[in-house]
């Protein structure tokens, strides 16, 4: 991509403004290699993790 360094510099100065504008619309940016999950998925994962850890703890106590 042939972009002059000064153009990039000026654009980066406006980055916070663009980030706030996107946030106002309920949008957010994430790196391409990120895995984005919504709050419901995160809550489900946390719940399953907690149950798994409780089970492992109980197994360890019974085996000791």
URBEL-V634571 format. One record per run of one state. SS is the DSSP state (A for helix, B for strand, O for the rest). FROM is the first residue (numbers start at 1). TO is the last residue. If there is no record, write none. Layout:
ss-><SS;SS>
from-><FROM;FROM>
to-><TO;TO>
//
This chain:
ss-><O;A;O;A;O;A;O>
from-><1;5;14;15;25;39;64>
to-><4;13;14;24;38;63;64>
//
